[in-house]
């Protein structure tokens, strides 16, 4: 009998889940809509159903021994609670205890971007670095901060660079004004381009294509996004001086179209300070899910140790 874990990454629009072995091999994948607009109970049920669906896809020689769940927003890993997530609609929900009771398995729980940082450090672009920041730019903007090989959580608030002020008069979904996320997230880039031109676009990817074609509106929106990101990363760099910043999420697919101007702006904003190496994430949109699997294995190992001790 081979042991595996079920890993779940709850994003603002999609719930990604997978069956993952101890050596990080993905045996099965599943994607379902988050359906946040239908309410928090629907999102919770979608998580449970994703795990149960994955279980049915296993052969008779495999068994799920733990579950990992990572979520967006402000997360308290110690209590296993989702404190706040404007993209999913959660406020102070004790997810880990609820899931452990319903699924009857150990549950590793964490923040989606911090989990992505963990995965990039062990399996991806951040291998070999002791001090690094993983910045995910998708529906929102957030960061996972690693210092001396240890995750910085700040009681659940660390890394929320998407909600610092970019200096621009733009309303954010969180209710704040000027947030980096409202300027530089993939969804914000698409929305701001449409507001500026009156044209609908197929996400930030199409805006990036228009940047390459020299579209003035696309260039202006892109420049604002780069400046907002550079400002937030520079603040982080000034405090912890990371060796590297790993850029992931949907916007990272733009590659050097994003990274080149971001390097330039970072160098300007950091002045005499050390500029971090800026690299593209290697794990793509699976970083959160693989990080969730790592948390699941940690939960399983802890559970096994506790059983032996008792």
C-alpha positions in Angstrom: 0.0 0.0 0.0 1.5 3.4 -1.1 0.8 6.5 0.9 -0.2 9.7 -0.9 -1.6 13.1 0.2 -4.4 15.2 -1.3 -3.3 18.8 -1.8 -5.8 21.7 -2.3 -5.0 25.3 -3.3 -8.1 27.5 -2.9 -7.7 30.5 -5.2 -10.0 33.4 -5.8 -11.4 31.9 -9.0 -10.2 28.3 -9.1 -9.7 25.5 -6.6 -6.7 23.4 -7.8 -6.1 20.0 -6.2 -3.9 17.0 -6.7 -2.7 13.7 -5.4 1.0 13.9 -4.5 3.5 11.4 -3.4 6.2 11.8 -0.8 8.8 12.7 -3.5 6.5 15.4 -5.0 5.2 13.3 -7.9 1.7 14.4 -9.0 -0.5 11.4 -9.7 -3.8 13.1 -10.4 -5.0 16.7 -10.9 -8.4 18.4 -10.5 -9.7 21.9 -11.1 -13.1 23.3 -10.1 -14.5 26.8 -9.9 -14.1 28.4 -6.4 -17.7 29.8 -6.8 -17.1 32.4 -4.1 -20.0 34.4 -5.3 -22.3 31.6 -4.2 -21.2 31.8 -0.6 -18.6 30.5 1.9 -20.5 27.2 2.4 -20.3 26.5 -1.3 -16.5 27.1 -1.3 -16.1 24.8 1.7 -18.1 22.1 0.1 -16.1 22.4 -3.1 -12.9 21.8 -1.1 -14.4 18.7 0.5 -15.7 17.4 -2.8 -12.4 17.9 -4.5 -10.7 15.7 -1.9 -13.3 13.0 -2.2 -13.2 13.1 -6.0 -9.4 12.6 -5.9 -9.8 9.7 -3.5 -12.1 7.9 -6.0 -9.4 8.3 -8.7 -6.8 6.3 -6.7 -6.0 2.7 -7.5 -6.6 0.1 -4.8 -2.9 0.1 -3.8 -2.9 3.8 -2.8 -4.4 5.6 0.1 -4.7 9.3 1.1 -3.1 9.7 4.5 -3.4 13.5 4.9 -4.7 16.6 3.3 -3.1 19.9 2.6 -5.2 23.0 2.2 -3.9 26.5 1.4 -6.0 29.6 1.0 -5.8 33.1 -0.1 -6.0 36.2 2.2 -4.9 36.6 5.8 -4.3 33.2 7.4 -3.3 32.1 10.9 -1.5 28.8 10.4 -1.3 28.1 14.2 -5.0 28.1 14.7 -5.8 26.8 11.3 -8.1 29.8 10.6 -8.8 31.9 7.5 -8.9 35.3 9.2 -9.9 37.3 6.1 -10.1 36.9 2.4 -11.9 39.4 0.2 -11.5 37.2 -2.9 -13.3 34.2 -1.2 -15.5 36.0 1.3 -14.0 34.3 4.4 -13.8 35.9 7.9 -12.5 34.1 10.9 -13.4 30.6 9.7 -11.6 27.7 11.5 -11.0 25.7 8.4 -8.5 23.1 9.6 -10.5 21.8 12.6 -13.6 21.7 10.4 -11.8 19.7 7.7 -10.1 17.4 10.1 -13.4 16.5 11.7 -15.2 16.0 8.3 -12.4 14.2 6.5 -11.1 12.2 9.4 -7.5 12.9 8.3 -4.6 15.1 9.5 -4.8 18.5 7.7 -1.9 20.7 6.9 -3.1 24.3 6.6 -1.5 27.5 5.3 -1.4 30.5 3.1 -1.4 29.9 -0.6 1.5 32.1 -1.4 3.6 31.1 1.6 3.0 27.5 0.5 4.2 28.5 -3.0 7.3 30.0 -1.4 8.0 26.8 0.4 7.6 24.8 -2.8 9.8 27.0 -4.8 12.4 26.8 -2.1 12.5 23.0 -1.9 11.6 22.1 -5.5 11.9 25.2 -7.7 13.6 28.4 -8.6 14.6 29.4 -5.0 16.6 26.3 -4.3 20.0 27.3 -2.8 18.8 30.6 -1.3 18.5 31.1 2.4 16.8 34.5 2.1 14.3 35.0 -0.6 10.8 36.4 -1.4 8.3 34.6 -3.6 5.8 37.1 -5.1 2.6 35.7 -6.6 0.8 38.0 -9.1 -2.5 36.6 -10.0 -6.0 37.6 -8.9 -4.2 39.4 -6.1 -0.7 40.2 -5.2 1.0 38.6 -2.2 4.4 37.4 -1.0 6.0 34.6 0.9 9.1 35.7 2.9 11.9 33.4 3.8 14.6 34.6 6.2 17.5 32.3 7.2 15.6 29.4 5.7 12.5 30.1 7.9 9.1 31.3 6.9 8.1 34.7 8.3 4.3 34.6 9.1 3.7 37.7 11.2 0.7 36.1 12.8 -0.8 35.7 9.4 -0.2 39.2 8.1 3.4 38.9 6.7 3.8 39.2 3.0 0.6 41.1 2.2 2.4 43.5 -0.1 -0.6 43.8 -2.3 -2.3 46.0 0.3 0.3 48.6 0.8 -0.3 51.9 -0.9 1.0 52.3 -4.5 0.4 56.1 -4.5 -2.4 55.9 -7.0 -6.0 56.8 -6.5 -7.5 53.4 -7.3 -10.1 51.6 -5.1 -9.2 48.1 -4.1 -11.6 45.2 -3.4 -10.5 45.2 0.2 -12.1 48.6 0.7 -8.7 50.4 0.8 -7.5 53.0 -1.7 -4.3 52.8 -3.8 -3.4 49.2 -3.0 -0.7 47.7 -5.2 -3.1 44.8 -5.9 -5.6 47.3 -7.4 -2.8 48.4 -9.9 -0.5 45.4 -10.5 -2.5 42.2 -10.2 -3.3 40.3 -13.4 -7.0 41.1 -12.9 -6.3 44.8 -12.2 -4.1 45.1 -15.4 -7.0 43.7 -17.5 -9.6 45.8 -15.8 -7.6 49.1 -16.0 -6.9 48.6 -19.7 -10.6 48.1 -20.3 -11.5 51.1 -18.3 -9.0 53.2 -20.2 -9.9 52.0 -23.7 -13.5 50.8 -23.4 -12.3 47.5 -24.9 -12.7 44.1 -23.3 -9.6 42.0 -23.2 -8.9 38.3 -22.4 -7.0 39.0 -19.2 -3.5 40.4 -18.5 -2.1 38.0 -21.2 -3.8 40.0 -23.9 -2.7 43.3 -22.4 0.9 41.9 -22.5 0.5 41.1 -26.2 -0.7 44.6 -26.8 2.4 45.9 -24.9 4.6 44.0 -27.3 2.7 45.5 -30.2 3.3 49.1 -28.8 -0.3 49.9 -27.8 0.0 53.2 -25.8 -2.8 52.3 -23.4 -1.3 48.9 -22.7 2.1 50.4 -22.2 0.7 52.9 -19.7 -1.2 50.3 -17.7 1.9 48.0 -17.7 4.2 50.7 -16.6 1.9 51.5 -13.6 1.8 47.8 -12.7 5.6 47.5 -12.9 6.0 50.6 -10.8 3.6 49.4 -8.1 5.3 46.0 -7.9 8.8 47.6 -7.8 7.7 49.9 -4.9 6.3 47.0 -2.8 9.3 44.7 -3.5 11.7 47.6 -2.8 10.2 48.1 0.6 10.6 44.4 1.3 14.2 44.5 0.0 15.0 47.4 2.2 14.0 45.5 5.3 15.3 42.0 4.7 17.7 42.4 1.7 16.7 39.0 0.1 19.2 37.2 -2.1 16.4 36.6 -4.7 12.9 37.5 -5.5 11.0 34.7 -7.3 8.1 36.0 -9.4 5.2 33.6 -9.9 1.4 33.7 -10.6 -0.3 34.4 -13.9 1.6 37.6 -14.6 4.9 35.8 -14.4 4.0 34.1 -17.7 4.9 37.4 -19.4 8.6 36.5 -18.6 11.1 39.2 -19.4 8.4 41.6 -20.6 7.7 41.9 -16.9 11.0 41.1 -15.3 13.2 43.4 -17.4 11.4 46.7 -16.5 10.9 45.4 -12.9 14.7 44.9 -12.5 15.3 48.5 -13.8 12.7 50.0 -11.4 14.0 48.0 -8.5 17.6 49.2 -9.1 16.3 52.8 -9.1 14.2 52.5 -6.0 16.8 50.6 -4.0 19.5 53.2 -4.6 22.7 51.9 -3.0 21.0 48.9 -1.4 21.7 45.4 -2.8 19.2 44.5 -5.6 18.0 40.9 -5.3 18.3 38.5 -8.2 14.9 38.6 -10.0 13.9 35.2 -11.4 10.8 33.6 -12.8 9.2 30.9 -10.8 9.7 27.3 -12.0 6.6 25.6 -10.7 4.0 27.8 -12.5 0.5 27.7 -11.1 1.3 24.4 -9.3 3.4 26.1 -6.7 0.6 26.5 -4.2 -0.7 23.0 -4.7 2.8 21.5 -4.3 3.4 23.6 -1.2 0.0 22.4 0.1 1.3 18.8 -0.4 4.4 19.6 1.6 2.2 20.9 4.4 0.1 17.7 4.2 3.2 15.5 4.6 4.3 17.6 7.6 0.8 17.1 9.2 1.0 13.4 8.5 4.5 13.1 10.1 3.4 15.1 13.1 0.3 12.9 13.5 2.3 9.8 13.3 4.8 11.1 15.9 2.0 12.0 18.3 0.4 8.6 17.9 3.7 6.9 18.7 4.2 9.1 21.7 0.8 8.2 23.1 
